[in-house]
Amino acid sequence: MLKKLAPLFLIVAMIVPMLAGCQQESDTIKIGLEAPLTGDYAYEGQGFQRAIQLLVDDVNESGGLLGRQVELIVEDDAGDPTQAALVAQRLVDAGVVAVIGAYNSTATEPASEIYNEAGILHITPSSTATGLTQKGFQRFFRVCFLDNRQGLFAANFMDQVLGAQTIGILHDNSTYAQGLAEHTRNYAEELGLNVAFYDAINPDDQDFTPILTNIAGAGLDAVYFTGYHAQGGLLLRQSGDLGLDIQWVMGNASNNPELVEIAGIENAAGMYFTTEPLPKDLEYPEAQEYVAAFEAEYGQPVESVWWLMAAEAFNVIRYAIEETESTDSAVLAEFLHNEARDIDGLTGPILGWDENGDRIGTIHVAYVIQADGNPVLNPVQPRP
């Protein structure tokens, strides 16, 4: 009996690996998204998901990548570093070939450690803290620009455009905000500005009266707040409630329509923020086509530059997979480091990436909030 079954066992043994190989070939290409779908930054995280899903659907309708459908695996880190580490491990366990995220640098930092250890390609659309790419992680990239460049731009803006001589800098002790504050202070002092006030808030506080009183009494020409929009809106609203005359300038984490809602239009009008250009102001054909498709799909404009950056990150992954005909992170990362150049991106030309994984080239501009609450490009921009 056993002798009769032996040929059958042999046939099964030959067929099973073949079936497994066929199954593996037909599997989806899983790309992870780590984003804050809840919490203070949910506006951005939910926008990430919509922005990327639009492109995923387009790719799949066109036949997928390498003949396989793309599956977007989404995890919510709430912008929290502890949750970010758990999310990163879940995405690794899910078998993703690449990850987009996180939104804020404080969440991206612990997650990047896990993705690096797992050997997974990792692209952040919006985490701009300079130190993130100085750890030697060869599969970590950004499509956004660095805080040291934004700090230089902010210092030049306050000097050249506002004519400020004595300034204050306020951060919230987060990885991103503290780094941007330090870069801005260094560049401001190199320009000869007097940084007469430098302090931090606790982002969990709701009443900033004490520190606002100190700022108002410091004789400052301008104050640069480097934290996030939720706290930026409260600072503006409470400045107005206290009747304080403070010229606020804020960083790109305050580039968010919710800031005006929190502050109130009357309190936000006249404040400036430094940032990457808003989607509505990008003249690149690729950007305009995507913005039109997004609005047609969702019935709303691409309101945040970070949504567009998230879409950019997906396009970079797609481009690398198509060009290399591979989903191996080592192959994709090597391609981005050494061969990917002069890409027509949604957020402008992508010249390539340096050895740290930082996007080559920088685009920052200054906006001013108008009396109707809408941001417009400031008529005067600083010289490089």
ROKE-438729 format. One record per residue (C-alpha): x, y, z. Coordinates in steps of 0.25 Angstrom, whole numbers, padded with zeros to 4 digits. Layout:
! ROKE-438729
<xx->X&yy->Y&zz->Z>
...
//
This chain:
! ROKE-438729
<xx->0000&yy->0000&zz->0000>
<xx->0011&yy->0010&zz->0004>
<xx->0018&yy->0006&zz->-0009>
<xx->0006&yy->0010&zz->-0017>
<xx->0004&yy->0023&zz->-0010>
<xx->0019&yy->0027&zz->-0012>
<xx->0017&yy->0032&zz->-0026>
<xx->0005&yy->0040&zz->-0022>
<xx->0013&yy->0047&zz->-0010>
<xx->0024&yy->0050&zz->-0020>
<xx->0014&yy->0057&zz->-0030>
<xx->0008&yy->0065&zz->-0018>
<xx->0021&yy->0069&zz->-0013>
<xx->0025&yy->0075&zz->-0027>
<xx->0011&yy->0082&zz->-0029>
<xx->0010&yy->0089&zz->-0016>
<xx->0023&yy->0098&zz->-0018>
<xx->0018&yy->0101&zz->-0032>
<xx->0004&yy->0105&zz->-0026>
<xx->0011&yy->0113&zz->-0015>
<xx->0019&yy->0121&zz->-0026>
<xx->0007&yy->0124&zz->-0034>
<xx->0000&yy->0129&zz->-0022>
<xx->0012&yy->0138&zz->-0018>
<xx->0012&yy->0144&zz->-0032>
<xx->-0003&yy->0147&zz->-0031>
<xx->-0002&yy->0154&zz->-0017>
<xx->-0004&yy->0169&zz->-0016>
<xx->0007&yy->0178&zz->-0014>
<xx->0005&yy->0184&zz->0000>
<xx->0009&yy->0198&zz->0003>
<xx->0007&yy->0203&zz->0017>
<xx->0002&yy->0217&zz->0022>
<xx->0005&yy->0221&zz->0036>
<xx->-0003&yy->0234&zz->0039>
<xx->-0010&yy->0241&zz->0050>
<xx->-0025&yy->0237&zz->0047>
<xx->-0029&yy->0242&zz->0061>
<xx->-0024&yy->0253&zz->0070>
<xx->-0019&yy->0267&zz->0068>
<xx->-0013&yy->0263&zz->0054>
<xx->-0025&yy->0255&zz->0049>
<xx->-0028&yy->0266&zz->0038>
<xx->-0014&yy->0263&zz->0032>
<xx->-0015&yy->0248&zz->0034>
<xx->-0028&yy->0246&zz->0028>
<xx->-0024&yy->0255&zz->0016>
<xx->-0012&yy->0246&zz->0014>
<xx->-0021&yy->0234&zz->0013>
<xx->-0030&yy->0240&zz->0002>
<xx->-0018&yy->0246&zz->-0006>
<xx->-0011&yy->0232&zz->-0007>
<xx->-0024&yy->0224&zz->-0009>
<xx->-0027&yy->0232&zz->-0021>
<xx->-0014&yy->0228&zz->-0027>
<xx->-0015&yy->0214&zz->-0023>
<xx->-0029&yy->0213&zz->-0030>
<xx->-0023&yy->0219&zz->-0042>
<xx->-0011&yy->0209&zz->-0043>
<xx->-0020&yy->0197&zz->-0040>
<xx->-0030&yy->0201&zz->-0051>
<xx->-0018&yy->0202&zz->-0061>
<xx->-0014&yy->0188&zz->-0058>
<xx->-0006&yy->0190&zz->-0045>
<xx->0009&yy->0189&zz->-0043>
<xx->0017&yy->0178&zz->-0049>
<xx->0004&yy->0171&zz->-0052>
<xx->-0001&yy->0171&zz->-0038>
<xx->-0011&yy->0180&zz->-0031>
<xx->-0007&yy->0190&zz->-0020>
<xx->-0012&yy->0189&zz->-0006>
<xx->-0011&yy->0201&zz->0003>
<xx->-0010&yy->0196&zz->0018>
<xx->-0014&yy->0208&zz->0027>
<xx->-0010&yy->0209&zz->0042>
<xx->-0014&yy->0220&zz->0051>
<xx->-0002&yy->0225&zz->0060>
<xx->-0010&yy->0237&zz->0066>
<xx->0003&yy->0245&zz->0064>
<xx->0008&yy->0238&zz->0077>
<xx->0022&yy->0232&zz->0078>
<xx->0018&yy->0220&zz->0086>
<xx->0007&yy->0217&zz->0076>
<xx->0016&yy->0220&zz->0065>
<xx->0025&yy->0208&zz->0069>
<xx->0013&yy->0199&zz->0070>
<xx->0008&yy->0203&zz->0057>
<xx->0022&yy->0201&zz->0050>
<xx->0023&yy->0187&zz->0056>
<xx->0008&yy->0183&zz->0051>
<xx->0012&yy->0188&zz->0037>
<xx->0025&yy->0180&zz->0037>
<xx->0017&yy->0168&zz->0041>
<xx->0006&yy->0171&zz->0030>
<xx->0017&yy->0169&zz->0019>
<xx->0018&yy->0183&zz->0013>
<xx->0029&yy->0185&zz->0003>
<xx->0029&yy->0200&zz->0006>
<xx->0023&yy->0210&zz->0016>
<xx->0019&yy->0225&zz->0015>
<xx->0019&yy->0233&zz->0028>
<xx->0018&yy->0237&zz->0039>
<xx->0013&yy->0251&zz->0039>
<xx->0020&yy->0257&zz->0050>
<xx->0035&yy->0256&zz->0053>
<xx->0032&yy->0251&zz->0068>
<xx->0025&yy->0239&zz->0062>
<xx->0034&yy->0237&zz->0050>
<xx->0046&yy->0235&zz->0059>
<xx->0043&yy->0223&zz->0067>
<xx->0036&yy->0216&zz->0054>
<xx->0048&yy->0219&zz->0046>
<xx->0056&yy->0210&zz->0055>
<xx->0047&yy->0198&zz->0053>
<xx->0046&yy->0200&zz->0038>
<xx->0061&yy->0201&zz->0037>
<xx->0063&yy->0188&zz->0045>
<xx->0053&yy->0181&zz->0037>
<xx->0060&yy->0186&zz->0024>
<xx->0047&yy->0193&zz->0018>
<xx->0047&yy->0205&zz->0009>
<xx->0042&yy->0217&zz->0017>
<xx->0038&yy->0230&zz->0012>
<xx->0032&yy->0241&zz->0020>
<xx->0024&yy->0252&zz->0013>
<xx->0024&yy->0262&zz->0024>
<xx->0034&yy->0260&zz->0036>
<xx->0045&yy->0271&zz->0034>
<xx->0053&yy->0269&zz->0046>
<xx->0068&yy->0270&zz->0041>
<xx->0073&yy->0259&zz->0050>
<xx->0064&yy->0248&zz->0045>
<xx->0073&yy->0245&zz->0033>
<xx->0086&yy->0246&zz->0040>
<xx->0085&yy->0232&zz->0046>
<xx->0091&yy->0225&zz->0034>
<xx->0078&yy->0218&zz->0030>
<xx->0080&yy->0215&zz->0016>
<xx->0065&yy->0212&zz->0013>
<xx->0059&yy->0224&zz->0019>
<xx->0055&yy->0236&zz->0010>
<xx->0048&yy->0249&zz->0010>
<xx->0040&yy->0256&zz->-0001>
<xx->0038&yy->0268&zz->0008>
<xx->0049&yy->0279&zz->0011>
<xx->0058&yy->0280&zz->0024>
<xx->0056&yy->0289&zz->0036>
<xx->0070&yy->0295&zz->0035>
<xx->0066&yy->0301&zz->0021>
<xx->0053&yy->0306&zz->0027>
<xx->0060&yy->0312&zz->0038>
<xx->0069&yy->0320&zz->0029>
<xx->0057&yy->0324&zz->0021>
<xx->0049&yy->0329&zz->0033>
<xx->0061&yy->0337&zz->0039>
<xx->0063&yy->0344&zz->0025>
<xx->0048&yy->0347&zz->0024>
<xx->0048&yy->0353&zz->0038>
<xx->0060&yy->0361&zz->0035>
<xx->0058&yy->0365&zz->0020>
<xx->0043&yy->0366&zz->0019>
<xx->0038&yy->0370&zz->0033>
<xx->0050&yy->0378&zz->0036>
<xx->0050&yy->0372&zz->0050>
<xx->0062&yy->0374&zz->0059>
<xx->0058&yy->0368&zz->0072>
<xx->0051&yy->0355&zz->0071>
<xx->0045&yy->0343&zz->0079>
<xx->0045&yy->0329&zz->0076>
<xx->0035&yy->0319&zz->0083>
<xx->0034&yy->0304&zz->0081>
<xx->0027&yy->0292&zz->0088>
<xx->0039&yy->0283&zz->0091>
<xx->0035&yy->0273&zz->0080>
<xx->0046&yy->0267&zz->0071>
<xx->0041&yy->0276&zz->0059>
<xx->0038&yy->0289&zz->0067>
<xx->0050&yy->0289&zz->0075>
<xx->0059&yy->0286&zz->0063>
<xx->0053&yy->0297&zz->0055>
<xx->0054&yy->0307&zz->0066>
<xx->0069&yy->0304&zz->0068>
<xx->0072&yy->0305&zz->0054>
<xx->0064&yy->0319&zz->0053>
<xx->0071&yy->0324&zz->0065>
<xx->0085&yy->0321&zz->0059>
<xx->0082&yy->0327&zz->0046>
<xx->0076&yy->0339&zz->0052>
<xx->0088&yy->0342&zz->0061>
<xx->0097&yy->0340&zz->0049>
<xx->0089&yy->0351&zz->0042>
<xx->0091&yy->0360&zz->0054>
<xx->0077&yy->0359&zz->0059>
<xx->0075&yy->0360&zz->0074>
<xx->0068&yy->0347&zz->0079>
<xx->0062&yy->0353&zz->0092>
<xx->0052&yy->0343&zz->0095>
<xx->0054&yy->0327&zz->0094>
<xx->0044&yy->0318&zz->0101>
<xx->0035&yy->0306&zz->0100>
<xx->0020&yy->0303&zz->0103>
<xx->0014&yy->0290&zz->0108>
<xx->0005&yy->0286&zz->0096>
<xx->-0004&yy->0279&zz->0106>
<xx->-0007&yy->0293&zz->0112>
<xx->-0020&yy->0300&zz->0108>
<xx->-0016&yy->0314&zz->0115>
<xx->-0004&yy->0321&zz->0110>
<xx->-0007&yy->0334&zz->0117>
<xx->0006&yy->0334&zz->0125>
<xx->0016&yy->0332&zz->0113>
<xx->0008&yy->0341&zz->0105>
<xx->0009&yy->0352&zz->0115>
<xx->0024&yy->0350&zz->0116>
<xx->0025&yy->0351&zz->0101>
<xx->0017&yy->0364&zz->0100>
<xx->0026&yy->0370&zz->0110>
<xx->0039&yy->0366&zz->0103>
<xx->0039&yy->0378&zz->0093>
<xx->0039&yy->0368&zz->0081>
<xx->0037&yy->0372&zz->0066>
<xx->0033&yy->0358&zz->0063>
<xx->0031&yy->0344&zz->0069>
<xx->0033&yy->0331&zz->0061>
<xx->0025&yy->0319&zz->0066>
<xx->0030&yy->0306&zz->0061>
<xx->0020&yy->0297&zz->0067>
<xx->0007&yy->0291&zz->0061>
<xx->-0006&yy->0297&zz->0057>
<xx->-0015&yy->0293&zz->0069>
<xx->-0006&yy->0301&zz->0078>
<xx->-0003&yy->0312&zz->0068>
<xx->-0018&yy->0315&zz->0067>
<xx->-0019&yy->0316&zz->0082>
<xx->-0007&yy->0325&zz->0083>
<xx->-0014&yy->0334&zz->0073>
<xx->-0028&yy->0334&zz->0079>
<xx->-0022&yy->0336&zz->0093>
<xx->-0013&yy->0348&zz->0088>
<xx->-0026&yy->0354&zz->0083>
<xx->-0034&yy->0351&zz->0095>
<xx->-0023&yy->0358&zz->0104>
<xx->-0022&yy->0370&zz->0094>
<xx->-0007&yy->0367&zz->0091>
<xx->-0001&yy->0373&zz->0079>
<xx->0009&yy->0362&zz->0075>
<xx->0014&yy->0360&zz->0061>
<xx->0013&yy->0345&zz->0059>
<xx->0021&yy->0337&zz->0049>
<xx->0019&yy->0322&zz->0049>
<xx->0025&yy->0310&zz->0043>
<xx->0020&yy->0300&zz->0033>
<xx->0013&yy->0291&zz->0043>
<xx->0003&yy->0303&zz->0045>
<xx->0000&yy->0303&zz->0030>
<xx->-0014&yy->0297&zz->0032>
<xx->-0028&yy->0302&zz->0030>
<xx->-0032&yy->0298&zz->0044>
<xx->-0022&yy->0308&zz->0050>
<xx->-0031&yy->0319&zz->0046>
<xx->-0044&yy->0312&zz->0051>
<xx->-0037&yy->0311&zz->0065>
<xx->-0032&yy->0325&zz->0065>
<xx->-0044&yy->0332&zz->0059>
<xx->-0042&yy->0340&zz->0046>
<xx->-0040&yy->0353&zz->0053>
<xx->-0029&yy->0348&zz->0061>
<xx->-0022&yy->0340&zz->0050>
<xx->-0022&yy->0352&zz->0040>
<xx->-0009&yy->0358&zz->0038>
<xx->0000&yy->0346&zz->0043>
<xx->0010&yy->0340&zz->0034>
<xx->0015&yy->0325&zz->0032>
<xx->0027&yy->0319&zz->0025>
<xx->0024&yy->0307&zz->0017>
<xx->0025&yy->0299&zz->0004>
<xx->0016&yy->0305&zz->-0006>
<xx->0001&yy->0301&zz->-0005>
<xx->-0005&yy->0292&zz->-0015>
<xx->-0013&yy->0304&zz->-0021>
<xx->-0001&yy->0311&zz->-0024>
<xx->0007&yy->0300&zz->-0031>
<xx->0008&yy->0303&zz->-0046>
<xx->0014&yy->0289&zz->-0050>
<xx->0005&yy->0281&zz->-0060>
<xx->0006&yy->0269&zz->-0051>
<xx->0001&yy->0276&zz->-0039>
<xx->-0011&yy->0283&zz->-0046>
<xx->-0015&yy->0270&zz->-0052>
<xx->-0015&yy->0263&zz->-0039>
<xx->-0022&yy->0275&zz->-0031>
<xx->-0033&yy->0274&zz->-0042>
<xx->-0034&yy->0259&zz->-0040>
<xx->-0035&yy->0260&zz->-0025>
<xx->-0046&yy->0270&zz->-0025>
<xx->-0054&yy->0262&zz->-0035>
<xx->-0053&yy->0250&zz->-0027>
<xx->-0055&yy->0256&zz->-0013>
<xx->-0062&yy->0269&zz->-0016>
<xx->-0052&yy->0277&zz->-0008>
<xx->-0039&yy->0283&zz->-0012>
<xx->-0025&yy->0278&zz->-0008>
<xx->-0025&yy->0288&zz->0004>
<xx->-0012&yy->0283&zz->0010>
<xx->0002&yy->0283&zz->0004>
<xx->0005&yy->0270&zz->0013>
<xx->-0007&yy->0263&zz->0006>
<xx->0001&yy->0266&zz->-0007>
<xx->0014&yy->0261&zz->-0001>
<xx->0007&yy->0248&zz->0003>
<xx->0003&yy->0246&zz->-0011>
<xx->0017&yy->0249&zz->-0016>
<xx->0023&yy->0239&zz->-0007>
<xx->0014&yy->0228&zz->-0013>
<xx->0018&yy->0233&zz->-0027>
<xx->0032&yy->0231&zz->-0023>
<xx->0030&yy->0217&zz->-0019>
<xx->0022&yy->0214&zz->-0031>
<xx->0033&yy->0220&zz->-0040>
<xx->0044&yy->0212&zz->-0033>
<xx->0036&yy->0199&zz->-0034>
<xx->0033&yy->0201&zz->-0049>
<xx->0047&yy->0205&zz->-0053>
<xx->0054&yy->0194&zz->-0045>
<xx->0043&yy->0183&zz->-0048>
<xx->0045&yy->0179&zz->-0033>
<xx->0038&yy->0181&zz->-0020>
<xx->0051&yy->0178&zz->-0012>
<xx->0054&yy->0189&zz->-0003>
<xx->0069&yy->0188&zz->-0004>
<xx->0067&yy->0189&zz->-0019>
<xx->0058&yy->0201&zz->-0018>
<xx->0066&yy->0209&zz->-0008>
<xx->0079&yy->0207&zz->-0017>
<xx->0071&yy->0212&zz->-0029>
<xx->0066&yy->0225&zz->-0022>
<xx->0080&yy->0228&zz->-0016>
<xx->0088&yy->0225&zz->-0029>
<xx->0079&yy->0226&zz->-0041>
<xx->0066&yy->0234&zz->-0039>
<xx->0068&yy->0248&zz->-0044>
<xx->0060&yy->0259&zz->-0050>
<xx->0046&yy->0253&zz->-0047>
<xx->0034&yy->0262&zz->-0051>
<xx->0028&yy->0262&zz->-0037>
<xx->0014&yy->0267&zz->-0032>
<xx->0021&yy->0277&zz->-0023>
<xx->0032&yy->0281&zz->-0033>
<xx->0044&yy->0275&zz->-0040>
<xx->0051&yy->0264&zz->-0031>
<xx->0065&yy->0266&zz->-0034>
<xx->0069&yy->0253&zz->-0026>
<xx->0073&yy->0249&zz->-0012>
<xx->0086&yy->0251&zz->-0005>
<xx->0093&yy->0240&zz->0003>
<xx->0085&yy->0243&zz->0015>
<xx->0072&yy->0241&zz->0007>
<xx->0068&yy->0256&zz->0007>
<xx->0062&yy->0262&zz->-0005>
<xx->0071&yy->0270&zz->-0013>
<xx->0067&yy->0285&zz->-0014>
<xx->0058&yy->0293&zz->-0005>
<xx->0045&yy->0302&zz->-0008>
<xx->0040&yy->0310&zz->0003>
<xx->0031&yy->0322&zz->0003>
<xx->0023&yy->0332&zz->0012>
<xx->0008&yy->0333&zz->0013>
<xx->0000&yy->0344&zz->0020>
<xx->-0014&yy->0341&zz->0025>
<xx->-0024&yy->0351&zz->0019>
<xx->-0036&yy->0358&zz->0026>
<xx->-0045&yy->0347&zz->0020>
<xx->-0036&yy->0336&zz->0027>
<xx->-0030&yy->0331&zz->0014>
<xx->-0015&yy->0330&zz->0012>
<xx->-0008&yy->0337&zz->0000>
<xx->0006&yy->0337&zz->-0004>
<xx->0012&yy->0349&zz->0002>
<xx->0015&yy->0360&zz->-0008>
<xx->0030&yy->0361&zz->-0004>
<xx->0038&yy->0349&zz->-0002>
<xx->0053&yy->0349&zz->0004>
<xx->0065&yy->0347&zz->-0005>
<xx->0072&yy->0334&zz->-0004>
//
